[in-house]
Amino acid sequence: MTFTRRQVFGLSAGAAAFVAFAPGLSFAATDKTDAAIKEFTGGATPAEGTVSLDTPEIAENGNTVPVGVSVDSPMTADNYVESVLILADGNPNPLVATFHFTAMSGVAEAKTRIRLAKTQDVIAVAKMNDGSTYIDRKEVKVTIGGCGG
């Protein structure tokens, strides 16, 4: 089957309109990210500091972006990190990973690679054993690829 140039342009315009207006295909809204943070923190507003994200400023390929997170904690039986939540607020599903720690972990650090749909904020939220929470966010500029194309 062969298509004329006019048919190809018509199909392209139709596909673009479908993607632009199709429900359920939109990227994660900030309210999804905020809801996930509130659920993780039990409704508390996380403080700045203590948790630190290590991300590149520019990711040449959104399919595999290195992300590291560390939390400044003595990791003793009385003072340790319970878990760290990683979110990407521009992805269709903002929840990326959750890391769990105990006092026996020794350090609260983790590294992974994530997929980013577009330029967006990567967010880390740490929950301590006393219930306190901390947040850090970094913008990562994605130049190509990612889960959104």
LINLINMO-V30596 format. One record per residue. N is the residue number from 1. PSI is psi in radians with two decimals (none if undefined). Layout:
{{N;PSI} {N;PSI}}
This chain:
{{1;2.27} {2;2.57} {3;2.53} {4;2.88} {5;-0.68} {6;-0.72} {7;-0.68} {8;-0.79} {9;-0.67} {10;-0.77} {11;-0.68} {12;-0.75} {13;-0.70} {14;-0.73} {15;-0.72} {16;-0.72} {17;-0.68} {18;-0.83} {19;-0.67} {20;-0.58} {21;-0.01} {22;2.23} {23;2.60} {24;-0.16} {25;0.02} {26;2.77} {27;2.89} {28;2.33} {29;2.80} {30;-0.53} {31;-0.54} {32;-0.72} {33;-0.80} {34;-0.69} {35;-0.70} {36;-0.67} {37;-0.77} {38;-0.68} {39;-0.74} {40;-0.70} {41;-0.04} {42;0.47} {43;-0.15} {44;2.63} {45;2.08} {46;2.52} {47;2.72} {48;2.61} {49;3.10} {50;-0.78} {51;2.47} {52;2.22} {53;2.48} {54;1.79} {55;2.73} {56;2.63} {57;-0.67} {58;2.23} {59;2.01} {60;-0.39} {61;1.99} {62;-0.18} {63;-0.40} {64;1.56} {65;2.11} {66;2.35} {67;2.29} {68;2.57} {69;2.44} {70;2.61} {71;2.26} {72;1.78} {73;2.51} {74;-0.28} {75;0.86} {76;3.01} {77;-0.45} {78;-0.31} {79;1.73} {80;2.91} {81;2.22} {82;-0.82} {83;2.77} {84;2.25} {85;2.30} {86;2.28} {87;2.65} {88;1.84} {89;-0.07} {90;0.02} {91;2.74} {92;-0.65} {93;1.94} {94;-0.36} {95;2.11} {96;-0.94} {97;2.71} {98;2.22} {99;2.33} {100;2.44} {101;2.86} {102;3.04} {103;-0.49} {104;-0.10} {105;-0.47} {106;-0.90} {107;2.68} {108;1.43} {109;2.53} {110;2.61} {111;2.52} {112;3.12} {113;2.40} {114;2.90} {115;2.25} {116;2.32} {117;-0.56} {118;-3.12} {119;2.24} {120;3.05} {121;2.39} {122;2.31} {123;2.39} {124;2.29} {125;2.18} {126;2.40} {127;2.17} {128;2.88} {129;-0.37} {130;0.05} {131;-0.18} {132;2.64} {133;2.61} {134;2.67} {135;2.60} {136;2.53} {137;2.50} {138;2.43} {139;2.34} {140;2.14} {141;2.08} {142;2.18} {143;-0.63} {144;2.91} {145;-2.61} {146;3.10} {147;-0.09} {148;-0.11} {149;none}}
